[in-house]
Amino acid sequence: MPCLQRYRLALLVIAVFPLSGCLFRSHKVEMAPSTAQLKTATAQELVDYVNREAGKIQTLQATVDIDTTVGGEKKGKVTDYQEIRGYVLARKPSMLRMIGLMPIVRNRAFDMVSDGRDFKLWIPPKNRFVIGRNDQQNPASDKPLENLRPQHLYEALLLRQIDPKDEIAVLENETGTTTDAKGHTLSRADYILDVLRHDGDTWFLSRKIVFSRTDLLPHRQLVYDMKGDVVTNAIYLDYRDDSGANFPWHIEIARPQEEYDITLKIVKLELNQPLPDDKFVLDQPPGVEVVRLDKQGNTASNGPGTSR
């Protein structure tokens, strides 16, 4: 090709390219660094923080707003339920009671209680009373409320201490990105405690506790089963000091296998106030349909009776 022709071709390419932005377009993405000063800690310091804060809380009483979402890929749809007011009572080592109220009229939508192993769930609008173990599922997938388990909420609500006899914690230092309220991409940095637990001769990943390096507070907890699957994904926001204990006033609890999410937004909180045994007693009302998950065949019956 003569030099003059090559020169003309080059001019043509230069002239056409700015008009062909729909075919070729590139831009530089700039990540704004976080303006927060990053803090540092060792694995032992983070373990000490978890154990120290967990040791400060023995009981919890909270008035909460409850948002619930049910569904996902398994169910083929997602349903958002109207926010309701409720109450949460917790007492270590494993007692929990949660009451949800109907909107406007404030009658009970549900009432459930657990001693750590067994649970009871009363659903007045359905006139149904469910009894079973926390590790049992109701095969009736069209009744998502009946798959709520108080113990799952308890484990997410009160961050458990890391037991040096049965657990070890390994530190990760992770960096990534996040988006602010204006849509700007920001860099972020987290510490992650991988908590390993042993069952006999087998060690397995029990949970991950994620600390933001901007405040060194735990903002997320992932709980795993022995197969390595995530069973609980909890997010903790809006930490406030209550009687010397840091506690999050916004808690999101996702159970991916059962496909439900519960968000608890605390309205009022009291820590370490007396909670006697009778606060965790749920009597079986007369005339309700009783679903016993602890009986073979998931039997249901009607009739009076009292269950404690």
VENFEN-V946993 format. One record per backbone hydrogen bond with DSSP energy under -1.0 kcal/mol. NH is the residue of the N-H (numbers start at 1). CO is the residue of the C=O. Records with the same first field share a line. If there is no record, write none. Layout:
NH->CO, CO
This chain:
6->2
7->3
8->4
9->5
10->6
11->7
12->8
13->9
14->10
15->11
16->12
17->13
19->16
20->17
23->20
24->20
32->185
39->213
46->42
47->43
48->44
49->45
50->46
51->47
52->48
53->49
54->50
55->51
60->90
61->270
62->88
63->268
64->86
65->265
66->84
67->263
69->261
70->79
71->259
72->77
76->72
79->70
81->68
84->66
86->64
87->99
88->62
89->97
90->60
91->95
92->58
95->91
96->114
97->89
98->112
99->87
100->110
101->85
102->107
105->103
106->102
109->100
110->100
111->122
112->98
113->120
114->96
115->118
119->132
120->113
121->130
122->111
123->128
126->123
128->123
129->289
130->121
131->291
132->119
134->117
136->133
141->139
143->140
146->143
147->144
148->145
153->149
154->150
155->151
156->152
157->153
158->154
167->163
168->196
170->194
172->192
174->190
176->188
178->186
180->184
183->180
186->178
187->32
188->176
190->174
191->211
192->172
193->209
194->170
195->207
196->168
197->204
198->166
199->202
202->199
204->197
206->195
207->195
208->222
209->193
210->220
211->191
212->217
213->189
216->212
219->210
220->210
221->234
222->208
223->232
224->206
225->229
228->225
231->223
232->223
233->254
234->221
235->252
236->219
237->250
240->247
242->245
245->242
247->240
249->238
250->237
251->264
252->235
253->262
254->233
255->260
259->255
260->255
261->69
262->253
263->67
264->251
265->65
266->249
267->63
268->63
270->61
272->59
279->276
280->277
281->278
289->127
290->301
291->129
292->299
293->131
295->292
298->295
301->290
